Each structure stands twice: as C-alpha cells, then as structure tokens.
C-alpha cells in the first residue's frame, strides 16, 4: 500500500511540474499571460490533453500547436523532477502539515527555477507574493505553536531567545539571505543581479535562520561545480553569465528536506 502512495504523490508532482511549466511560460511571454500553454512564444491556449504531464509533450510532437515553435526538452524534465521531488517530500514527512508547507514552497521555487534558467528572469510576480505567503504561513505556524523540522532551536542566552520564536526566526532568515547576497552583488560589482537578492530573502522567509545559511552554502557549492563542468566542456566561457537562481532554489529544497541533519552535523561540536 505504501508503494501506491508513493506512486500517487509522484503523479501529484508531475501535475505540479506541469503547472510550474505553464505559469513560467506565461511569465516569460510578452505580454505576460497565464493561458494554459507550455509555449513561451505565443499566447494561444492548448487543448487540455496537450498539457498532460510528460505525455502531452510527445502528443504535441514536441512543437507548439499554436505557432509551431519547437518546445524545449526542459518541459518533460521539469515534470519528472517535480514528481521525484514530491515523492521525496512525502517519503520524508509523510501525511503531515509539513508536507503541504513543503509542497507549496517547492512549487514556487520551481517556477522561479524555470524562468531564471530560461531567460535569467526572477519575476516579482512570484517573489513578492511568495514572500507574503511565507510570512502569512509562518505567522499561522507560530500561532499554532508548531515548527517545521528544518527549523533548529539554537542554544541562545535569554536576551537572544526571541530568535527561536519561529516568526522572528523567519524574519531574521529573510534579512540574512538579503544581506549576504547584497554583499555579493556589491563585491562582484554587478556580477549578480538584484533578482537573486530578492530570491535569497524569499528563501530565508521559507526556511528561516540558520537553515538559510545551509541553502546558500549548498547553492554556492553546486553552482560552482556546475560552472566548472560547463567551463571544462566549453559550453560556457569565463565571462558568460550563468543563472544562479536555479542553484538557490535547489539549495532551498535540499535545506527543507535535510537541512536539520546538515546543521546538526556541522554544529555538533557547539551543541
């Protein structure tokens, strides 16, 4: 029976990946629209059967039925990765309120991951509402005296005990994400965009402090490794821009899944 649940959540993840693709396509079109379509070039709505996860891509013969433009292989890949992520979330947290919270955050991050990977765009239409959603959810969690598993209670003196109150912890996480990435923007003299700064603040509002540090650390490590591979393979030059948003989003998802264990491992000598 457990395998059936894993399969069902994989299907839910496929559908969420399809939704992320369609929203991202709408954000990347000009003028931006949210008509059901995976095409970033035209705004013509697709038949419902063509937006079926994975299968719709092949039923459309890898081309937009509206304008005939070739569709990116990214579409089915995102849907499959989404299915695997949602399965991991269910495997990690089971049937709980954390499952819903993680799913909401993962969907938002996937949309931003797609838009940044495609056009190096982190639209305010997602980051600003996402920040408000994170604050409202955090306030509700605090009022219910709950705490997500990735939020670590730190051994702090009484004068700093407020940091462990979840809502304040989220605000501190958002400020840390914003400050650290802003320092990188200043130090790199424009080598990183302000969209990444806003995304880091959003991630801080999602995972709080110090889990935001885990997300940023993982983003830097994975992003650096990918950049080295691209340089060695000559897919990118030293001066070619590489979007950092996808790595930030990946770091955030990993922090939600295993951030607590990574923090315990790293801070074990201090706790």
Beta strands, then each sheet from edge to edge (+ up, - down):
end
